[in-house]
Amino acid sequence: MTAQTTTDTPVLRSQVLGSRRLSNYWWASIVSIGATGFFLAALSSYTKVNLLPFANPTQLVFIPQGVAMGFYGAAGILLALYLWLTIAWDLGGGYNEFNKETGEITIFRWGFPGKNRKIELKSKIADVQAVKVTLREGINPRRSLYLKIKGMRDIPLTRVGQPIALSALENQAAELARFLGVPLEGF
């Protein structure tokens, strides 16, 4: 979450990184390469034509080895397709905007295609009760920033995935609480 604020306009806007992370590109590429290799090995064992330059899958018996490799290759290709589509759609990406001029808060995220692809929450700055920080350490650490609004559940403001550095989370939380003039909870 990168905050951009200027002295001229009383607007605080922060971008939220969605599924277009380096790790997602990495895993989508690895799964694509592996699944394609399995599927080409299955096709090579069926047609007896070597489709892989670095191996000789024509020596595989189609039943059961070629069928199993074809199944794993097809499943891997479907998983890779899903990963590439989530990257293309930028699931979870969006922004948080706090505008003192209009007195509004806008939380925007991209979802799956369909009639509810755009997820947009609007609220009044006057309804904000606090900025909440959640810290959980251990095997699966969680460091999150939430907005507490009257009559609503806590709204997450940080990205999903890799935990944010503690110092960066503290700075973001303090800056937002100071900007909105509300207390900071969780420290």
Buried (B, 14 or more C-beta within 10 A) or exposed (E): BEBEBEEEEEBBBBBBBBBBBEEBBEBBEEBBEBBBBBBBBBBBBBEEEBBBEEBEBBEBEBEEBBBEBBEBBBEBBEBBBEBBBBBEBBBBBBBBBBBBEEEEBBBBBBBEEEEEEEEEBEBEBEBBBBBBBBEEEEEEEEBBBBBBBEEEEBBBBBBBEEBBEEEEBBEBBBBBBEBBEBEBBBE
